[in-house]
Amino acid sequence: MDSFSHISIAEVAALPDDAVIVDIRDPQSYALAHMPKAAPLNNDNFATFIDATPKDAQVVVVCYHGVSSQQAAQVIVQQGFTNVYSMDGGFEAWRLSQPIVSNT
């Protein structure tokens, strides 16, 4: 793969448990809310991620709205990864797709 692919929220939900989801939003936004299994990815831990993640792992990059994740996904591909996706719509689309839970 010379480039990343796009993936929908529904397709992400159907990925196997060993898929790697990385959230490139700022640390405060990540701390407030993030997708299950999503790990934060930033400049501070990028090298560790590259070294620790198998190059053939399914990697899904998530940002706010699905724009910045495309550039980040391409950078990950350039590091030798072969199965990289940018999630369309980003975290906000995922958040809006979740059922509303009432405490009443």
N, C-alpha and C positions, 0 to 999 in steps of 0.2 A: 504494500500500500504506500503510495507516494503522497497521499493526502488523507485527511480525516473524512468521515462520513457524517451525515446528519442523522439524528435519531429522535423519535417522538417520545413523549412522556409514557405512552402506553407500551412502546417497545422497551424502554428502560425498565418498566415494571416487570416485563417478561424475561429479563436477562437472568442468567444463572447466578447463584449466590456468590460465586467467585469473581464476578465482575467488579471492577474498581470504579467507584464514583468519587470524583474530586471536585470540590467546591472552591472556586477561585475568588469568591466575593471577599470583601474585607472582613477581618476577624470579628468585629462587632456584629455585623450582620449574621455571620455564621453562628456566633454565640447565641443570638436571639432565636434563630430557627434555621434548620437545615434538613435536607432529605435524610431518611434513614440510611445508614451505611455510608453516607458521604463523609469524606475526610477533607479537612482544609488543605489547600495547596497554595503556597505563596513562595516568594523569593527565598525565604528563610529555610524552607524544607524541600525545595525543588530538587536539589542534588540528591538528597536522601531518597526521595520518591523515585528518581531515575535509577538509582543503584539498587533499590529494594524491590522494585516491581518488575516481574517478568516482561520481556519485550513483546510477548505474544498475548498478554492479558487484554481482556476487553476493558478499555478505559473510557469512561464517560466524563466529559468536562461540563460543569455546570457553572453559569454565572448568573447575573441578575435577570437578563432578558434574552439570552441566547446569542448575543453579539460578540462580546469579549471572549467567550468560550471558543469561538471559531479560531481566533488567533492563537490562543493557548493550545488548542488541539493540534494546530499545525506545528507549533514548537515541539510538542511531545512527539509527533511523527518524525520530526527532524532528529530526534534523539534515538531513533531506531525502533520505535514502537510500530506495530503493524495492524492494530485493531483499535483505532481511536475514533471517538464520536463526540460531536458537539450536540448537546440536548437543545432541541428547538424550543423556544419560548422561555428557557431558563427557569430559575427557581420560582419566579413570580407565576409563571404559567403552571408549574407543578403545584404551588401553594393554592392557586385558585381552583385546581382540579380536585382538591381534597374535600371530603365531606365535612360539613360543619358539624361540630360536636356541641351539644347544648348541655349545660350543667343543671338544667331544671328537670 
